[in-house]
Amino acid sequence: MTFDSQRPRRIRSAYSSMVAHGEPWVWLTGGSLAAAIIMITGLLGFIAFRGAMTFWPAPLELVTLRDGRKALGEVTEREQTATVSRRLVRSANFELAGTHYEWFNDAEISTTAFPDWATAIERLEGGRFHGFPVRLLHGEAVVAEGPEASWAAFQREHPTIRRRHRQAGAIDKHDRGELQRQLRAARLAVVGADLAAGRDSDRYRAAVQAEEETAARVAEESALLDEKTAALRGENEGWIYEFETASGEKQSIPLESIVQIWQPNRLSVLGKAGVYLARWAEFLADDPREANSAGGVFPAIWGTVAMTLIMALLVAPFGVLAALYLREYASRGWITSAVRIAINNLAGVPSIVYGAFGLGFFCYGVGAGIDDLFFRPALVADGQPTFGTGGLLWASLTLALLTLPVVIVATEEALAAVPNSMREGSYACGAGKWQTIRRIVLPRALPGIMTGLILAMARGAGEVAPLMLVGVKKLALELPIDGAFPFVHPEREFMHLAFLIYDVGFQSPNSQAAKPMVFTITFLLVTIIALLNVAAIWIRSRLKRRYVSQQF
Amino acid sequence: MAHSTTTPQPPSMHAAAPRSDDSPPQDRLLAVAAGRDVPSEVHEQVLAETPVLEIDRFNLWYGSKQALHGITMPIPNNQVTALIGPSGCGKSTLLRSVNRLNDLVQNVRITGDMRLNGDSIYDPRMDVIELRKRMGMVFQKPNPFPMSIYENVVYALRIDGESNRGVLDEVCELSLRGAALWDEVKDRLHESALGLSGGQQQRLCIARAIAAEPEVLLLDEPCSALDPIATGKVEDLIQELRGRYSVLMVTHNMQQASRTSDYTAFMYLGRLIEYGPTTDIFTKPMLRETEAYVTGRFG
């Protein structure tokens, strides 16, 4: 191009344009980000606040109506409309009132108060109870009379009684469960011998005899256990805490059935914090009660974490190998591109489709095959499939399939980001393709692969729909790992927090009472996913420090 | 120029005599640019040396584009040979053809051959992995592997299956001493190589390249990504490697070529123009074109 010095210069515009300065774009882009952040933090903050507040002991308000009726409970909601202002009181005592919650119009209320001895109780059965302590009874004898004395006596006696209760429960669950398993094993051995050798064989006769012996022994040991639990329960029997409700009715509550008890109106902040922590501890460590709407969620936490980790363990090698072939071995061409597009599209398939596939292929296909080969006696004896139905292993595999595209895509990107100079350096040293991949490319790509795994875990841990088909149950107290031989039971059905949200929130007969639980479970699930991710990110940053440095 | 045959020309072996002054200095270069073949001027001293590597009428195409035209040159044993020439003249391509790294590029086609100590490099029966183990290569940008300094140095031995700790330790120390890096890193052999400075990384790459006792060492512009101080160290190192290793080095820095090499080859657009002892190439080249290039009047 020639430069003509005679050509007149173009006159610059007198105003600098708004677009050139870029202010509107800063506002547009920044505004979008701000909106996204507000929505995300708003949602998470709401869940965290509601979830964290569930177990904080709220004050118990004694509401007296103009017509003389009384109710004692936590005010959970206030509503102000043009015509009425009203409040929702969790009045509890379902067995007496027939309802857990009640609306009261402010206009009908004559007085409200916060009486000191108002007591809230979480019971084993029947839900929450609100009332005032009257006396503590042991059989016919009155141990203590009046709120103060009875409360002191209760504090003294309750821990021992709860301990006995837990002991009896443990005997029922573990020792009796073990006997049942032995009985079943012996019965299955008989069926197995029948199937394998027929009824006339020595093996069958031996099995039958062994079963009879086992049955006799189990009956004997069961009797012993019965004695033990009866003794424990007998000692607990007769301990009664008598309460009076707001409306004056007497209610006797066995000490054994009191799980948590607190008197929020008398408690200091420190005392409330103690109750708060105790309720959290119960929530995290105990089994659920009353159709999952009370008690703890430990089996669901266990199931969620186990399933997510097993899924990650399954999807990582599978996805990495597939991505390795696609990126390192496959020659560039339309087939490779088509496969890549297909993988990306897999990420868009509705997850319930994966669930259906998992049920059909893993449970009814592979699982039924395994049952046929190795668990025939169980199938014949009580028609119960072992692997041929939903379970932890099949659920993990289904979710591994579901998250496979995420891992493949992330791994491919990580592999593409490995500088070619490193590969060439390795080849120049006389390394073969696989040696180069294993020693140079993979370590260097590991942080990127971890990123894919983090995304996969976040996606997998929050899935519900496919899990409902392949092994998650409303209630499954037997964990897939326990003390019973062979200790690991990947075929067992399990509980999952995300499913619990659906179950407690939308399938519960008592949805009002379950609402705080839903927030708490959601909060817990988000926290667990965040913790898993933080752990993975921590590993990734260590890998990054080790294998990827900033140049110079 | 008179020569415009399509067959590659053998090196002309007439005595070194500067061309008469009346011929235009860029005659041959214009002919090359026009796609004609010109004879390579190879000095007698080069041919008198024992070659470690013989490049024999080597042509290379990327797809339909020919990148190397009938290169014929012997690389002397235990000497430093520099390849110079403007960008795109095929120096790096030639270097990467020696250890067949170009095999990794799609659509590469070659004719002719190279021989490493008499063994044909492009023989179909030649195992390319075994071949590469006989050479060491250092690249433009330092490319230490994501592992410890120690593992970087013994990488070639590791992939060869060597696991005797004593052997590895010895090779590691010898190579690092050979690359003048031992004193700087001996206390942190098991730390990541990625924590070294650029110059140290490049010397580490040299240590890695000489660890397997290569028959020829290929350096592809080893100083182009380094600062002057690091460059000086690497150049000193190349000086020390002379006599013990046969070095074939690509450089775009003519001072570097004149400082460090024994022989220099001038390439232009995929052709070898002149090849001779470095002092001759830089002080009394046969061709005016070479003189024009090394004095910076063109290129």
Interface residues (C-beta under 8 A of the other chain):
Chain A: R332 P419 S421 M422 E424 G425 S426 Y427 A428 C429 G430 A431 G432 Q435 R439 I440 P443 R444 R546 Y547 V548 S549 Q551 F552
Chain B: N99 L101 L104 Q106 I129 E130 L131 R132 K133 M135 G136 M137 F139 Q140 K141 N143 F145 P146 M147 Y155 A156 R158 I159 D160 S192 L194 G195 S197 G198 C205 R208 A209 A212 L218
